[in-house]
Amino acid sequence: PLVKMVGPLMWNESNYEPVSKSLQDWFDIVELNKGIVVYISFGTNLQHFSNTMGKLYNNLCSKSSSKSARKNNVWFLWSLARNSTLTKEKTSFTNCDESHLRIEHWVPQQSILNHPTVRLFVSHGGANSVHESLAEAVPVVVVPLGLDQFDVASRLEAVGAGIKITPSPFLSFFSSSTTVDDEDLVQRIVDTTYISLQNN
């Protein structure tokens, strides 16, 4: 045959891009406190669902300072969309003073997933993100936002590598006749995140 299908080609760990010094210092504090990290990234999809993501951010900001988060020693690292031009919307994600919730405009994702404190990945389920999470054995809470992400989310759930959150905000974005309750969706994302941590 002229075409041979192969799995994803991943970087060798020795070639992973290092994290910044400030982020490494944050990870050191997490480790010093014996904490666990939930990594969050929705890639460039962030700019299309900024309302939902903003509500998730505000929820996590309050959750990160809550007794539940402190008791379970959960820290959150959220990587925003590097290529987004919506600077004004990005700045709205930096008003949380809690050290347990850190915002970065971009991080070397596979290096993050490879870090021993990272126990869960909240993602839109893009192909690169899924391949990297599988390579690093980090379970995923998937909020599919379009394209093949719905199928990918179902497949991850079927093999026990992730949990799918539905309905997707994708429905509200592309159809005025379908409305997704943002508050309910955000709460289910947060609740599923904590439940997943308990099971892993």
Disulfide bonds with the S-S distance in Angstrom:
Cys61-Cys96 2.17
